[in-house]
Amino acid sequence: MKTWQCWVLAVVVTLGSALWQRMSGPTYPVRARVEIAGETSKTRLLRSGTTGEDLPLRIRAHPSVTGEVAWRRFPTNDVWQVIRMERQGDELVAALASQPAAGKIEYQVMLRSGEQVLALPDRPAVARFKNHVPELVLIPHILAMFLGMLFASRAGLEAAVGRPRLAPLSWTAFGLILFGGFVLGPAVQKYAFDAWWTGVPFGWDLTDNKTLIAGVAWVFAVWQLRGGRKARTAVLLAALATLVVFAIPHSVWGSQIDWGKPQ
């Protein structure tokens, strides 16, 4: 396999993994198809909000359609609160009350036209709130992690085909994951949820824990490369570990308020 082919394949693998991670995650908007009163439209129901800002809901619907939103804190047995949606032109709109950072709510939209009733989505959507993260922290974090995944994939291919540039590719992957995941990652977490680290040994946040697994795998790989050793197996395993852990949907088992404790 030629060098350019390795890079193309690494880019494809990285983009595919990043896209899957994003779209399969619990904060990605729920896409819903609205078919009521003889009209069909598409909408998105948000599952991520910013503390201090109400969560907006906008659904395009026929003028004869009315709507309401039932919501409550998640996970709780609170009584459902119901908000009537207001009409603005060809849309029904509502706003769900902002929650503290790491606070979650579940909600479901009910649309009515005559005797026809439509629930969106089929099961209540869960939305989590977070504090604002400055772009100067968030963008470098995302970029470093993306490039770390890219160089990890590229190093894995280098190891698989037995090409010579194993050490520099591996060290670059290690450095990017270290910087993006263990320097900028905690900074993002601190801004968003007021906690530097919520993975092992302090918690079970899967985003932090999968970063930890990838980091440990690359520490072992670069240690095996010391003294000019080949260490193809260690690098290949580190690349595969990175691919597997970052294919896990983002924000699964993420920070979450325990509503049973005093806030």
N, C-alpha and C positions, 0 to 999 in steps of 0.2 A: 504493500500500500504506500503510495506516494505521500509526501508531507502535506500537500494541499488537500489531498483526499482525507487525511486524518483530521485536518482542521475543519473541513466541511462537515464531516460526520460528528465531530465534537460539538460544533455549533448547533447542528440539528438535534442532537441528544439534549443539549443544555436548554435550547428553546422549548423543546417538547416537555421536558421536566418542569421548567418554570411555568409554562402555560397550564399544565395539569395541576401543579401545586396551587396555583392561583384560583383556577376555576372550580376546583373540587373542595376548596377550603370553606369553613363555616361562616366566613365573613363576606363571601362573594354574594352579590345580590341574587335573589330568587327571580328567575324569569318566568312570568306567568302569561298565559293566553286568556284574554277576556272575550267571552262569547255570550253576549246578553243583549236583549232587545233588538235582535236582528243584525247586530254589528259585531265585528271581530277586531280586536286590537291587541297589542302586546305591551307589557309593562314590566318594570323591575321593582321589586320590593327590597329595600335596603336592609342589610344585616350588620352594618357597622355605622356607628355615629360618633360625633365629637362631643365630649363633655362641654356643657355650656350652650349647646345648640340643639334645639328640638329636631327629632328625626322626621324629615318630610316624606309624605306619601302623596303621589300624584297618579291618578288613573284616568285614562281617556275612556269616556263612556257616553252613550246616547243620552240626550236630554231627559228622557223619561226615567233614567236610572238614578236611584238614590243609594247612598252607601253609609256604612258605619264601621268603626274599627274597635274591636275588643282587644284589650291588652292587660298585662299584669307583669310584675317582676318575675324573673326566672332565675333559679328554680324555686318556686314557692307555691303555696296553696291559697294565695291571695284571691279575693273576689275579683272577677274580671271587671275592669272599667270600660265603659263604652263611650266612644266619641263619635259624634255625627260628622260626616264628611260634608264640606261645603262645595258648592259648584262655582267654578271659575271658568267661564267659557265652555269648552268641550271637555273639561276635566273635573273630576272630583278630587278634592285636596283635604289633607288633614296633617296634623303634626303631633308626634308622640313626645311626651315630656322627656327632657334630657335626664340622664342618670350619672351618678359618680363614675369615675374611671374604674373599669372592670365590672361595672354594673351591667346586667343583662335584663332584657325584657322579651316576652314572647307576645306576638300579636297576629291577628287574622282579620282580613277585610271581608265584609259581607255586602254584596251588591244585590239590589232588588229592583225588579221591573214587573209590576203587576204581581202575578203569582210565581214568577221565576225568581229563584234565589241562587246566587253564586258565591261560593266561599273561596278566597284566595289567601294563601295557598291551601292545598288540601289539609295540611297540618300546619299549626301555627309556626310562623317564622321566628327565629331567635336572633335578636340584635344585641351586639355588645358595644358599649361606649368606651372611648379612650380619650385621654388628653391629647392636645395638639402636639405633634412632633415637628420641630423645625426642619425645614427642607435641607438646611446645611448639615444636618445629622442624618436624616432619613435617606436622602438621595445617595450620598457616599456609601451608606450601609448597603443599600440595595445593589449598587453598582459593584461593590467589593464582593458581595456574596454571589452575584451573577458571574463575575469573572472568575471567582474561586471555583464555581461549578464547571465553568468552561475549561479552565486549566486542569482541573481534576480529571475531567473526561479525556482531555488531550493527553495527559500523562498516562492514564490507563490504557489508551490506545497505543502509546509509545511502548509501554511495557508489553502489551499483547503481541505486537508485531516485532519486538526485539530491536527497535531503532535506538540510536545512541544518545539522544538528548533527554534521557530520563531524569537525571538529577536537576537540571535547571527548571524543567517543567514542574517537577514535584515540589521543589522549594518555592516556586511561584504560587502554586496551588495552596500550599501550606501557609505561606505568608498572607495571601488574600483572605483565606478562611479565618486565620488568626485575627487579622485586623477587622474584617467585617463582622465576624461572629462573636469575638471575645473582647473587642474594644468598642466598636460602634454599636454592636448588638445590645449590650447592657445599657448604653446611653439611650438608645431608642426605647428600651423597656422602662427605664427610669422616667423619661419624659411621658410615656404613654400611660404607665400604670404605677408610677412612684415606687418601683422596685428594681434593683440592679440585676438580680438573677432570681428566677423562680423555678429553675430546674434542680436536679440532684446537686447537693444534699438538702436543699431548702424546699423543694416542691416537685411536682410532676408535670410542669409546663413542657409540652412535647416539643415546642419550637426550640427552647433552650436545651433540652435533652438531646435532640437530634443533632444540634450544633456541637454539643459535647462529644457525641459519638464520632462525628466526622473529624473533629479536632484530634481526638485520641488516635484515630486511625492514621492520620497524617503525621502525628508525632512519631508513631512507630515506624511509618514508612521512611521518613527522612532520617531517623536514627539508623535504620537498616542500610541507608545509602552512604553512611559515613565511611571515610577512607576509600572512596571510589568503588565501593561494592555495587553490584548490579541491582540487587533487591527487586527484581521484576515482580515476584509474587507479592511482596509487601505493598508495592505501589498499585498493582492491579486490584488487590483486596481493598486498599484505601479508596481507590476510585469507585469500585463497586459499592462500598459502604456509603460513600457520598451520594451516589446516584440513588440508592435505595432510601436513605433517610430523608433526602430532600424531595423525594417523590411523595412523601407523606404530606397530606394537605396542610397548608400553613394555618397556624392558630388553633389547631386541634388541641384540646386539653389546655387551653390558654388561661391567662389570669381571669379569675372570676370571683366576684364578691360573694361572701357567705352572708346572705340576708338575715340569717338567724342570729348573727352577732351584732352588737351595737356598732353603728356607723359613725 
